[in-house]
């Protein structure tokens, strides 16, 4: 019984450490010339398959590894890369 409790405790600690390595970033993507929000923009963590698309208000939330770079792309526009750094708000 003690071994089972100890094993469960260790597994919980491993899960906590794994979750602590991600950070939630969010933002709003806007057209640079018109300042209108852009729905359907792809926001992808560079070098991974982790990504989302912006909602109808141009907003997104994405859980990324610290120091990640976001690749933001939209049909007909040149993709942009934005380094996350220490912030949790990344808008473009």
N, CA, C and O atoms as a GROMACS GRO file, in nm:
protein
  368
    1UNK      N    1   0.082  -0.120   0.000
    1UNK     CA    2   0.000   0.000   0.000
    1UNK      C    3   0.086   0.126   0.000
    1UNK      O    4   0.056   0.221  -0.072
    2UNK      N    5   0.192   0.127   0.079
    2UNK     CA    6   0.280   0.243   0.084
    2UNK      C    7   0.348   0.266  -0.051
    2UNK      O    8   0.369   0.380  -0.092
    3UNK      N    9   0.382   0.156  -0.120
    3UNK     CA   10   0.445   0.170  -0.250
    3UNK      C   11   0.348   0.231  -0.351
    3UNK      O   12   0.388   0.312  -0.434
    4UNK      N   13   0.222   0.193  -0.342
    4UNK     CA   14   0.120   0.246  -0.434
    4UNK      C   15   0.101   0.396  -0.412
    4UNK      O   16   0.094   0.473  -0.507
    5UNK      N   17   0.092   0.437  -0.287
    5UNK     CA   18   0.076   0.578  -0.254
    5UNK      C   19   0.198   0.657  -0.301
    5UNK      O   20   0.184   0.766  -0.356
    6UNK      N   21   0.316   0.602  -0.278
    6UNK     CA   22   0.439   0.669  -0.321
    6UNK      C   23   0.444   0.680  -0.473
    6UNK      O   24   0.486   0.783  -0.526
    7UNK      N   25   0.403   0.578  -0.543
    7UNK     CA   26   0.403   0.579  -0.689
    7UNK      C   27   0.305   0.683  -0.742
    7UNK      O   28   0.337   0.756  -0.836
    8UNK      N   29   0.187   0.690  -0.684
    8UNK     CA   30   0.087   0.790  -0.725
    8UNK      C   31   0.141   0.930  -0.700
    8UNK      O   32   0.123   1.019  -0.784
    9UNK      N   33   0.206   0.951  -0.587
    9UNK     CA   34   0.264   1.081  -0.556
    9UNK      C   35   0.370   1.121  -0.659
    9UNK      O   36   0.372   1.234  -0.706
   10UNK      N   37   0.457   1.028  -0.693
   10UNK     CA   38   0.563   1.054  -0.791
   10UNK      C   39   0.503   1.086  -0.927
   10UNK      O   40   0.549   1.178  -0.995
   11UNK      N   41   0.401   1.012  -0.968
   11UNK     CA   42   0.337   1.038  -1.096
   11UNK      C   43   0.271   1.176  -1.099
   11UNK      O   44   0.277   1.246  -1.200
   12UNK      N   45   0.209   1.214  -0.989
   12UNK     CA   46   0.149   1.348  -0.980
   12UNK      C   47   0.255   1.457  -0.992
   12UNK      O   48   0.232   1.559  -1.058
   13UNK      N   49   0.369   1.438  -0.932
   13UNK     CA   50   0.477   1.535  -0.940
   13UNK      C   51   0.531   1.546  -1.083
   13UNK      O   52   0.560   1.656  -1.129
   14UNK      N   53   0.542   1.435  -1.153
   14UNK     CA   54   0.589   1.437  -1.291
   14UNK      C   55   0.491   1.514  -1.379
   14UNK      O   56   0.532   1.593  -1.464
   15UNK      N   57   0.362   1.492  -1.358
   15UNK     CA   58   0.260   1.565  -1.434
   15UNK      C   59   0.269   1.713  -1.406
   15UNK      O   60   0.258   1.794  -1.498
   16UNK      N   61   0.289   1.751  -1.281
   16UNK     CA   62   0.303   1.892  -1.244
   16UNK      C   63   0.423   1.956  -1.315
   16UNK      O   64   0.412   2.067  -1.366
   17UNK      N   65   0.535   1.886  -1.319
   17UNK     CA   66   0.654   1.939  -1.385
   17UNK      C   67   0.632   1.954  -1.535
   17UNK      O   68   0.674   2.053  -1.594
   18UNK      N   69   0.566   1.857  -1.594
   18UNK     CA   70   0.539   1.864  -1.739
   18UNK      C   71   0.447   1.981  -1.771
   18UNK      O   72   0.467   2.048  -1.872
   19UNK      N   73   0.348   2.005  -1.689
   19UNK     CA   74   0.255   2.114  -1.713
   19UNK      C   75   0.321   2.250  -1.690
   19UNK      O   76   0.285   2.349  -1.755
   20UNK      N   77   0.417   2.256  -1.601
   20UNK     CA   78   0.484   2.382  -1.569
   20UNK      C   79   0.573   2.428  -1.684
   20UNK      O   80   0.613   2.544  -1.687
   21UNK      N   81   0.604   2.341  -1.776
   21UNK     CA   82   0.692   2.377  -1.887
   21UNK      C   83   0.617   2.448  -2.000
   21UNK      O   84   0.681   2.492  -2.096
   22UNK      N   85   0.488   2.461  -1.991
   22UNK     CA   86   0.409   2.531  -2.092
   22UNK      C   87   0.361   2.664  -2.035
   22UNK      O   88   0.346   2.679  -1.914
   23UNK      N   89   0.338   2.759  -2.123
   23UNK     CA   90   0.279   2.885  -2.080
   23UNK      C   91   0.171   2.925  -2.180
   23UNK      O   92   0.183   2.899  -2.300
   24UNK      N   93   0.068   2.988  -2.130
   24UNK     CA   94  -0.045   3.029  -2.213
   24UNK      C   95  -0.018   3.168  -2.268
   24UNK      O   96   0.005   3.263  -2.192
   25UNK      N   97  -0.022   3.180  -2.400
   25UNK     CA   98  -0.012   3.312  -2.464
   25UNK      C   99  -0.142   3.339  -2.537
   25UNK      O  100  -0.210   3.246  -2.582
   26UNK      N  101  -0.176   3.465  -2.547
   26UNK     CA  102  -0.299   3.502  -2.616
   26UNK      C  103  -0.276   3.635  -2.685
   26UNK      O  104  -0.178   3.705  -2.660
   27UNK      N  105  -0.368   3.669  -2.773
   27UNK     CA  106  -0.355   3.796  -2.843
   27UNK      C  107  -0.466   3.817  -2.942
   27UNK      O  108  -0.558   3.736  -2.955
   28UNK      N  109  -0.457   3.928  -3.012
   28UNK     CA  110  -0.551   3.965  -3.117
   28UNK      C  111  -0.470   3.998  -3.242
   28UNK      O  112  -0.374   4.075  -3.236
   29UNK      N  113  -0.508   3.939  -3.354
   29UNK     CA  114  -0.438   3.963  -3.479
   29UNK      C  115  -0.518   4.066  -3.560
   29UNK      O  116  -0.637   4.049  -3.583
   30UNK      N  117  -0.448   4.172  -3.603
   30UNK     CA  118  -0.513   4.281  -3.678
   30UNK      C  119  -0.438   4.307  -3.809
   30UNK      O  120  -0.318   4.283  -3.819
   31UNK      N  121  -0.512   4.356  -3.908
   31UNK     CA  122  -0.452   4.400  -4.033
   31UNK      C  123  -0.374   4.528  -4.003
   31UNK      O  124  -0.428   4.621  -3.943
   32UNK      N  125  -0.248   4.532  -4.046
   32UNK     CA  126  -0.161   4.646  -4.013
   32UNK      C  127  -0.210   4.777  -4.076
   32UNK      O  128  -0.197   4.883  -4.015
   33UNK      N  129  -0.267   4.770  -4.196
   33UNK     CA  130  -0.306   4.894  -4.263
   33UNK      C  131  -0.444   4.944  -4.222
   33UNK      O  132  -0.467   5.065  -4.217
   34UNK      N  133  -0.538   4.852  -4.192
   34UNK     CA  134  -0.675   4.895  -4.158
   34UNK      C  135  -0.707   4.883  -4.010
   34UNK      O  136  -0.808   4.937  -3.964
   35UNK      N  137  -0.624   4.814  -3.935
   35UNK     CA  138  -0.643   4.788  -3.792
   35UNK      C  139  -0.766   4.702  -3.763
   35UNK      O  140  -0.811   4.696  -3.648
   36UNK      N  141  -0.822   4.636  -3.865
   36UNK     CA  142  -0.936   4.546  -3.845
   36UNK      C  143  -0.885   4.411  -3.796
   36UNK      O  144  -0.777   4.367  -3.835
   37UNK      N  145  -0.963   4.347  -3.710
   37UNK     CA  146  -0.926   4.213  -3.662
   37UNK      C  147  -0.941   4.113  -3.776
   37UNK      O  148  -1.025   4.131  -3.865
   38UNK      N  149  -0.859   4.008  -3.771
   38UNK     CA  150  -0.858   3.908  -3.878
   38UNK      C  151  -0.900   3.771  -3.825
   38UNK      O  152  -0.826   3.710  -3.747
   39UNK      N  153  -1.016   3.720  -3.865
   39UNK     CA  154  -1.056   3.585  -3.825
   39UNK      C  155  -0.989   3.481  -3.916
   39UNK      O  156  -0.960   3.508  -4.032
   40UNK      N  157  -0.964   3.363  -3.861
   40UNK     CA  158  -0.910   3.253  -3.941
   40UNK      C  159  -0.761   3.258  -3.966
   40UNK      O  160  -0.711   3.188  -4.053
   41UNK      N  161  -0.688   3.340  -3.890
   41UNK     CA  162  -0.543   3.347  -3.903
   41UNK      C  163  -0.481   3.226  -3.832
   41UNK      O  164  -0.524   3.190  -3.722
   42UNK      N  165  -0.383   3.164  -3.894
   42UNK     CA  166  -0.313   3.050  -3.835
   42UNK      C  167  -0.202   3.100  -3.743
   42UNK      O  168  -0.118   3.180  -3.784
   43UNK      N  169  -0.203   3.053  -3.619
   43UNK     CA  170  -0.099   3.086  -3.520
   43UNK      C  171  -0.039   2.953  -3.478
   43UNK      O  172  -0.104   2.872  -3.413
   44UNK      N  173   0.088   2.932  -3.515
   44UNK     CA  174   0.154   2.803  -3.496
   44UNK      C  175   0.284   2.820  -3.419
   44UNK      O  176   0.360   2.913  -3.445
   45UNK      N  177   0.309   2.730  -3.324
   45UNK     CA  178   0.437   2.730  -3.255
   45UNK      C  179   0.540   2.673  -3.350
   45UNK      O  180   0.527   2.559  -3.395
   46UNK      N  181   0.644   2.750  -3.382
   46UNK     CA  182   0.745   2.710  -3.479
   46UNK      C  183   0.811   2.579  -3.438
   46UNK      O  184   0.848   2.561  -3.322
   47UNK      N  185   0.826   2.489  -3.534
   47UNK     CA  186   0.893   2.362  -3.510
   47UNK      C  187   0.804   2.257  -3.446
   47UNK      O  188   0.854   2.155  -3.399
   48UNK      N  189   0.673   2.281  -3.441
   48UNK     CA  190   0.581   2.184  -3.381
   48UNK      C  191   0.451   2.181  -3.461
   48UNK      O  192   0.434   2.256  -3.558
   49UNK      N  193   0.362   2.095  -3.419
   49UNK     CA  194   0.228   2.089  -3.479
   49UNK      C  195   0.126   2.159  -3.389
   49UNK      O  196   0.006   2.148  -3.411
   50UNK      N  197   0.175   2.230  -3.289
   50UNK     CA  198   0.092   2.300  -3.192
   50UNK      C  199   0.047   2.432  -3.250
   50UNK      O  200   0.129   2.520  -3.277
   51UNK      N  201  -0.084   2.448  -3.271
   51UNK     CA  202  -0.133   2.572  -3.326
   51UNK      C  203  -0.283   2.587  -3.316
   51UNK      O  204  -0.354   2.492  -3.282
   52UNK      N  205  -0.331   2.706  -3.345
   52UNK     CA  206  -0.474   2.739  -3.342
   52UNK      C  207  -0.502   2.838  -3.455
   52UNK      O  208  -0.410   2.889  -3.519
   53UNK      N  209  -0.630   2.864  -3.477
   53UNK     CA  210  -0.670   2.973  -3.567
   53UNK      C  211  -0.746   3.076  -3.485
   53UNK      O  212  -0.809   3.044  -3.384
   54UNK      N  213  -0.739   3.201  -3.528
   54UNK     CA  214  -0.808   3.306  -3.456
   54UNK      C  215  -0.959   3.294  -3.474
   54UNK      O  216  -1.007   3.243  -3.575
   55UNK      N  217  -1.033   3.340  -3.373
   55UNK     CA  218  -1.180   3.335  -3.379
   55UNK      C  219  -1.232   3.453  -3.462
   55UNK      O  220  -1.155   3.524  -3.525
   56UNK      N  221  -1.362   3.472  -3.460
   56UNK     CA  222  -1.424   3.578  -3.540
   56UNK      C  223  -1.379   3.719  -3.500
   56UNK      O  224  -1.391   3.813  -3.578
   57UNK      N  225  -1.328   3.733  -3.378
   57UNK     CA  226  -1.279   3.863  -3.330
   57UNK      C  227  -1.127   3.876  -3.344
   57UNK      O  228  -1.069   3.972  -3.295
   58UNK      N  229  -1.063   3.780  -3.412
   58UNK     CA  230  -0.919   3.783  -3.430
   58UNK      C  231  -0.840   3.740  -3.308
   58UNK      O  232  -0.718   3.757  -3.304
   59UNK      N  233  -0.908   3.684  -3.206
   59UNK     CA  234  -0.843   3.645  -3.081
   59UNK      C  235  -0.798   3.499  -3.086
   59UNK      O  236  -0.857   3.416  -3.156
   60UNK      N  237  -0.692   3.469  -3.011
   60UNK     CA  238  -0.643   3.332  -2.998
   60UNK      C  239  -0.583   3.311  -2.860
   60UNK      O  240  -0.545   3.406  -2.792
   61UNK      N  241  -0.575   3.185  -2.820
   61UNK     CA  242  -0.502   3.141  -2.700
   61UNK      C  243  -0.429   3.015  -2.737
   61UNK      O  244  -0.484   2.927  -2.803
   62UNK      N  245  -0.304   3.006  -2.695
   62UNK     CA  246  -0.221   2.891  -2.729
   62UNK      C  247  -0.123   2.863  -2.616
   62UNK      O  248  -0.060   2.954  -2.563
   63UNK      N  249  -0.111   2.738  -2.579
   63UNK     CA  250  -0.017   2.696  -2.477
   63UNK      C  251   0.114   2.656  -2.547
   63UNK      O  252   0.115   2.564  -2.628
   64UNK      N  253   0.224   2.726  -2.514
   64UNK     CA  254   0.352   2.704  -2.582
   64UNK      C  255   0.464   2.683  -2.482
   64UNK      O  256   0.449   2.711  -2.363
   65UNK      N  257   0.576   2.632  -2.531
   65UNK     CA  258   0.694   2.618  -2.447
   65UNK      C  259   0.759   2.754  -2.428
   65UNK      O  260   0.752   2.838  -2.518
   66UNK      N  261   0.822   2.779  -2.312
   66UNK     CA  262   0.888   2.909  -2.290
   66UNK      C  263   0.993   2.937  -2.397
   66UNK      O  264   1.067   2.848  -2.437
   67UNK      N  265   0.999   3.061  -2.442
   67UNK     CA  266   1.095   3.099  -2.544
   67UNK      C  267   1.054   3.062  -2.685
   67UNK      O  268   1.135   3.072  -2.778
   68UNK      N  269   0.930   3.020  -2.704
   68UNK     CA  270   0.883   2.976  -2.835
   68UNK      C  271   0.873   3.094  -2.932
   68UNK      O  272   0.868   3.210  -2.892
   69UNK      N  273   0.870   3.059  -3.060
   69UNK     CA  274   0.845   3.155  -3.166
   69UNK      C  275   0.713   3.118  -3.232
   69UNK      O  276   0.691   3.002  -3.266
   70UNK      N  277   0.626   3.216  -3.250
   70UNK     CA  278   0.498   3.193  -3.315
   70UNK      C  279   0.510   3.230  -3.462
   70UNK      O  280   0.568   3.333  -3.497
   71UNK      N  281   0.455   3.146  -3.548
   71UNK     CA  282   0.447   3.175  -3.691
   71UNK      C  283   0.302   3.211  -3.720
   71UNK      O  284   0.212   3.128  -3.702
   72UNK      N  285   0.279   3.333  -3.762
   72UNK     CA  286   0.144   3.383  -3.788
   72UNK      C  287   0.126   3.397  -3.939
   72UNK      O  288   0.201   3.469  -4.005
   73UNK      N  289   0.026   3.326  -3.993
   73UNK     CA  290   0.007   3.330  -4.138
   73UNK      C  291  -0.141   3.342  -4.172
   73UNK      O  292  -0.229   3.297  -4.099
   74UNK      N  293  -0.164   3.407  -4.288
   74UNK     CA  294  -0.299   3.433  -4.336
   74UNK      C  295  -0.295   3.432  -4.488
   74UNK      O  296  -0.196   3.474  -4.548
   75UNK      N  297  -0.400   3.385  -4.549
   75UNK     CA  298  -0.405   3.375  -4.695
   75UNK      C  299  -0.380   3.512  -4.758
   75UNK      O  300  -0.443   3.611  -4.723
   76UNK      N  301  -0.288   3.514  -4.853
   76UNK     CA  302  -0.258   3.637  -4.925
   76UNK      C  303  -0.162   3.731  -4.855
   76UNK      O  304  -0.133   3.839  -4.906
   77UNK      N  305  -0.112   3.692  -4.737
   77UNK     CA  306  -0.020   3.778  -4.664
   77UNK      C  307   0.108   3.700  -4.631
   77UNK      O  308   0.106   3.578  -4.618
   78UNK      N  309   0.216   3.772  -4.619
   78UNK     CA  310   0.345   3.712  -4.586
   78UNK      C  311   0.344   3.666  -4.440
   78UNK      O  312   0.304   3.742  -4.352
   79UNK      N  313   0.387   3.540  -4.412
   79UNK     CA  314   0.391   3.492  -4.273
   79UNK      C  315   0.487   3.577  -4.189
   79UNK      O  316   0.588   3.627  -4.238
   80UNK      N  317   0.452   3.592  -4.061
   80UNK     CA  318   0.536   3.668  -3.968
   80UNK      C  319   0.576   3.577  -3.853
   80UNK      O  320   0.499   3.490  -3.811
   81UNK      N  321   0.697   3.595  -3.802
   81UNK     CA  322   0.744   3.520  -3.686
   81UNK      C  323   0.760   3.616  -3.569
   81UNK      O  324   0.818   3.724  -3.582
   82UNK      N  325   0.706   3.576  -3.454
   82UNK     CA  326   0.710   3.659  -3.334
   82UNK      C  327   0.763   3.575  -3.218
   82UNK      O  328   0.708   3.470  -3.187
   83UNK      N  329   0.870   3.622  -3.154
   83UNK     CA  330   0.927   3.553  -3.038
   83UNK      C  331   0.840   3.583  -2.917
   83UNK      O  332   0.807   3.699  -2.890
   84UNK      N  333   0.802   3.478  -2.842
   84UNK     CA  334   0.714   3.494  -2.726
   84UNK      C  335   0.788   3.563  -2.612
   84UNK      O  336   0.734   3.656  -2.552
   85UNK      N  337   0.907   3.522  -2.580
   85UNK     CA  338   0.981   3.581  -2.470
   85UNK      C  339   0.914   3.555  -2.336
   85UNK      O  340   0.864   3.445  -2.312
   86UNK      N  341   0.911   3.656  -2.249
   86UNK     CA  342   0.854   3.642  -2.115
   86UNK      C  343   0.710   3.692  -2.105
   86UNK      O  344   0.653   3.694  -1.995
   87UNK      N  345   0.651   3.731  -2.215
   87UNK     CA  346   0.517   3.788  -2.211
   87UNK      C  347   0.411   3.681  -2.236
   87UNK      O  348   0.439   3.577  -2.295
   88UNK      N  349   0.290   3.708  -2.191
   88UNK     CA  350   0.180   3.616  -2.218
   88UNK      C  351   0.080   3.677  -2.316
   88UNK      O  352  -0.021   3.616  -2.350
   89UNK      N  353   0.109   3.800  -2.363
   89UNK     CA  354   0.023   3.866  -2.462
   89UNK      C  355   0.105   3.893  -2.586
   89UNK      O  356   0.198   3.974  -2.584
   90UNK      N  357   0.069   3.825  -2.695
   90UNK     CA  358   0.138   3.844  -2.823
   90UNK      C  359   0.034   3.877  -2.927
   90UNK      O  360  -0.047   3.791  -2.964
   91UNK      N  361   0.034   3.999  -2.975
   91UNK     CA  362  -0.061   4.044  -3.076
   91UNK      C  363   0.013   4.088  -3.200
   91UNK      O  364   0.131   4.125  -3.195
   92UNK      N  365  -0.056   4.084  -3.311
   92UNK     CA  366   0.008   4.123  -3.435
   92UNK      C  367  -0.087   4.199  -3.524
   92UNK      O  368  -0.049   4.240  -3.634
   0.00000   0.00000   0.00000
